[in-house]
Amino acid sequence: MLAQRTRLFKSSGTAAARTAAQAAVASGDEIIDLTAGEIWSDLAPSVREGAIAAIDRNENRYTDTLGLIELRHALARKISSETAQPWSADEIAVTSGAKQALFNAAMVLLNPGDEVLIPTPYWTTFPAQVVVAGGKPVFIETRQNNFVPRLADLAVLVTPKTRAIVVNTPNNPTGAVYDRDSLAGIAQLAIERDLWIIYDECYGAFAHAPHAHHPIVSVMPRARDRTLIVNSFSKSLALTGWRIGYLAGPNTVISAVKALQSHTTSNPNVIAQHALLHHLQCGDPSFEVQLHRRVANARELGLSILSALKLEPQPSAQGGFYFYLDCSELLRSAKVNSRDLNVDDVVSTLLTDAGVATVSGTAFGDPAGIRLSYGIDLELLDRGLRRLTATLNELTFCFARRL
């Protein structure tokens, strides 16, 4: 018999989409996979050099639970530069990816029954970890405001049980980038209502002009003592498999995280730590610049192809490396024609008819969206999006013709 908590959550929807794509490939189908939340890229030379040097030095021992002190100092300098505020090593926890940083935050902040405000669509892990910690996710619909929550909608949902709000910008899955006014309003609400802010900026390196990423503690410095910054190098350095991230926040929280982490993973992978430290000490931004240019080129190509979609509205992809399609009108047209069609059916049709694997919005709490990653090879992206556009336009035409 399993523990009762296992009934409260299920496997990640994005992982399930990848599994479906792999199963189709295994059966002999030619599939272009647009499900993965990662960029296809070689390693940054500085990361490779740091890892190899650490192996040559026989670095194979435990580090401090929260990571190498030299790495935490380097991360403190990085965050200080990004936020224009001083940070110290004792305000930094190095973690096994951003997921562990988020898990740590949930476990040290939430008591059973505490509520956490989460804008919808959301990254599937946010509510799952709140539930694991005994909390209750409270969802805020954002579709009518370009996928950024209205302050009034947030304020009306705050109760005496509300403990925190999750802010994810640039957003996964929608690509929405929160502007300064939105961030200032959220920060002020948190101050007035005594809430924690869990600020996930894992896609912060990929805000596409004219949009810009703003650290919330820079926009509202008074919110710093109630903000936990979650970040990783999975996206900015294309290191998803290395599992290296960090949590930054008040020393009291980080101290509690240290105690918790000592009983879960202990320190993050030592080779990954040394590799990242070498990269940060190198100070060479050329790899990140090149990676950002590659993502920007993929976005431009993708938006050009998707402009032929008959779906409205067109995806904006303000940040990150996802296109988020709104299939609301297509689904409404199907229902008017007495066809029982949902977004999972659309995703299944794209897989079987177009040979393109995508992620259903149901994984993100949204019954009308589809997420497409454009972090893959440009040639594959071109072919995949053209197939997808043709298939969706055929579906749209089919239902529109019957009206």
PEFENKA-V239324 format. One line per field, one symbol per residue. ss: DSSP state (2 for helix, 1 for strand, 0 for the rest). psi: psi as a letter, one per 20 degrees, with the letter a starting at -180 (. if undefined). A space follows every 10 residues. Layout:
BEGIN
ss: ???
psi: ???
END
This chain:
BEGIN
ss: 0002222200 0022222222 2222220000 0110000000 0000222222 2222220000 0000000022 2222222222 2220000022 2111102222 2222222220 0000111111 0002222222 2200011111 1022200000 2222222000 0111111100 0000000002 2222222222 2200011111 0000001000 0000022220 2222221111 1100000002 2200111100 2222222222 2000000002 2222222222 2200022222 2222222222 2222220000 0000000010 0111110222 2222220000 0022222222 2222011011 2222000011 1110000222 2222222222 2222222222 200
psi: prqhhiiirr qphhhhghgg ghhgghjiqo pookhplrpo qrqphhgggh gghhghjloj rqaqgjrphh hhgghggghg ghikqpqrhj jppprmrhgh gggggghihp qpiqqppoqp qqphhfhghg ghijaopoqp pihilkkppp hhhghiipri iphrppoopq qoihjppprg gggggggggh ghjlqqoono khjhimppqj qqppphihhn hiihjjpppp rrjhghjlkg ihmpaqppaq hhghghhggg hijeibqrph ghghgggggh hgkojhghgg ggggghhggg gghggiiiqi qqrqqhlhrb lqpopojggg hghghhjkpn prhhhggggh ghhikpprpq ihhjkojjrp pppkjrphgh gggghggggg ghhggghghh hi.
END
